[in-house]
Amino acid sequence: MTNYTIVRIGNEYIVQVDDKSVLKISSRRKAVKLVTDAAELLDQETTVQQVDDSPSISRASDAGPDMPEVS
């Protein structure tokens, strides 16, 4: 998330991403923290998607005959 800006309007700070306002908050420090947290979550999601798309990882579709089902 590299295309964001934080703009002060009155007593509030507006976080804009690609020219769209996405967040209004009263503290610039909190705005920066939230943007940083969001960027980290997006990076984690990208990493998980890359692992999920990897052909070397196989998933079992059921528990198998030796494993009881948990409900």
Secondary structure, 3 states (H helix, E strand, C coil): CCCEEEEEECCEEEEEECCEEEEEECCHHHHHHHHHHHHHHHHHHHHHHHHHCCCCCCCCCCCCCCCCCCC
